[in-house]
Amino acid sequence: MRQVGFFLRQSGVRFLLAIPRVLTVLREEPRLAVLLTDMLDEVRTELERVAAEDDRLFAAAVEIREQIGGLAPDLEDAHRRMTEGDARRRIGLLAFDDLRAVDVVPALFLDPQKAQQRGRAGSALQILADVLESARRPDGDGPPRRPELDDLPRQVGNLQREWRASSRRHRVAVEALPGVSLTRLEWADYYVDEPPEIVPAGQEALDAWADRQFRRYGSDEDLLQKALFDPVPIDDPFGDQHESHRFTEMIDRLRHDVEQVQEELLRRIGTVRSRRAIVERFKVRAEWHDRERLRQLGAEPRHGEARLRDELARFLFDAGLNPVTEVVLGNVRADIVAVATPTLYVEAKQYQRGERKVVTDAMKQIWDTAGRLTEEPYKIREAFLVIFRRGGRRVQLPEHVPGFGITVYLVLIDIGDAAQTGSRQRAAPLVITAEELAPTAT
């Protein structure tokens, strides 16, 4: 972390140019790399929350739109008669129907001052509010007309309040999540050494490319590139003072991001100690220093898998967790549960053959358990599936699989005979995808 301290003392363009080196140093340290991945996973979880909330609110908006069509078919006809050039078309029921035809994926706002929930729901609800207001008060004032529509503004207003509350939560997340700070640093890293965007062939592709270039003008990406490569320094006293001020703000924000990521790394290393880092450490120890002994334990008739599970449990205990094996919680049995906050759940399996079935059956067991442990104090937030390979084909597993509000991390520990491992194994790895292991697939 000494490199980070030196980095923070740099200023302006020097600071920008040092970002790629600092991120490389952090990624090359295995323990830190796992923690950085944890931070980015938290951002992914926030985006999944935003997407799910947007889908829910948009579905409710669609129901109200259908009610409008049923209660006031004349509004439907009036909007259908609008011409392409009619400005009202952009805010009426046709605009709503256009939104239904577009799949908008909520994206992350990297600027906390602008953070709000992107997606279709906010725009759709505003369209409905405007349509209802113009239908009930066509002259802009006076008592409302169209009593058949009286309750719909209330419903739309409630959904808009829910949308604004979700947007506020997103803004807080953008400000608070260290993974967002890390994302901004990776954004700067990319544009410091941005690959060239090749001009495509074909008029349609060329028009799209030109549109992207036009939209980029004046953006943060454009400002960063100008600061790095424009022959006129960005802080030239005779230059554009507005751009100079924006650049200073950008550097201040990125400097804050570095400090936030540094503090979060220190906190997780010193106190929380990422469970993923601990499990990955056990994998390294098992494959590098304990392969033969663990393979013999796994070969014990009837008890081999339990022996390997107990080895993992002891390692987790030595790492500061409090694992309990063969835990029965109501009608649910789990291989290992670490009594902590949040609860850590681990399933450990081994195979010599039948690779795919071992993995899919284990995931089915995890989803079954996770789907039941949904209340405190046993609510699961992360789980691990540790697969010991004693023989057979090596499996290539996804890094993680989300479902039921948790993330399952998959770790393959290869303790097979050295003569049948790595480059010596003739058969190609068996690839098992995240889609095959999702709750709906297992």
FENVEN-V228984 format. One record per backbone hydrogen bond with DSSP energy under -1.0 kcal/mol. CO is the residue of the C=O (numbers start at 1). NH is the residue of the N-H. If there is no record, write none. Layout:
co nh
CO NH
CO NH
This chain:
co nh
1 5
2 6
3 7
4 8
7 10
11 14
12 16
13 17
14 18
16 19
18 22
19 23
20 24
21 25
22 26
23 27
24 28
29 33
30 34
31 35
32 36
33 37
34 38
35 39
36 40
37 41
38 42
39 43
40 44
41 45
42 46
43 47
44 48
45 49
46 50
47 51
48 52
49 53
50 54
51 55
52 56
53 57
54 58
55 59
56 60
57 61
58 62
59 63
60 64
61 65
62 66
63 67
64 68
65 69
66 70
67 71
68 72
72 75
73 77
74 78
75 79
76 80
77 81
79 82
83 86
86 89
87 90
88 91
92 96
93 97
94 98
95 99
96 100
99 102
111 114
120 124
121 125
122 126
123 127
124 128
125 129
126 130
127 131
128 132
129 133
130 134
131 135
132 136
133 137
136 145
137 140
146 149
147 150
149 152
151 155
152 156
153 157
154 158
155 159
156 160
157 161
158 162
159 163
160 164
161 165
162 166
163 167
164 168
165 169
166 170
167 171
168 172
169 173
170 174
171 175
172 176
173 177
177 180
177 181
178 182
179 183
180 184
181 185
182 186
183 187
184 188
185 189
186 190
187 191
188 192
189 193
202 206
203 207
204 208
205 209
206 210
207 211
208 212
209 213
210 214
211 215
212 216
216 219
219 223
220 224
221 225
222 226
223 227
224 228
225 229
226 230
233 236
236 239
240 244
241 245
242 246
243 247
244 248
245 249
246 250
247 251
248 252
249 253
250 254
251 255
252 256
253 257
254 258
255 259
256 260
257 261
258 262
259 263
260 264
261 265
262 266
263 267
264 268
265 269
266 270
267 271
267 272
268 273
274 278
275 279
276 280
277 281
278 282
279 283
280 284
281 285
282 286
283 287
284 288
285 289
290 294
291 295
292 296
293 297
294 298
297 300
300 304
301 303
303 307
304 308
305 309
306 310
307 311
308 312
309 313
310 314
311 315
312 316
313 317
314 318
315 319
316 321
317 320
322 339
324 337
327 334
329 332
332 329
334 327
335 326
336 346
337 324
338 340
338 344
344 338
345 384
346 336
347 386
349 388
351 390
351 391
354 358
355 359
356 360
357 361
358 362
359 363
360 364
361 365
362 366
363 367
364 368
365 369
366 370
367 371
369 372
369 373
372 374
373 380
375 378
382 345
383 409
384 347
385 411
386 349
387 413
388 351
389 415
394 430
396 432
399 410
401 408
403 406
406 403
407 383
408 401
409 385
411 387
413 389
417 420
418 421
421 424
422 425
430 396
438 441
438 442
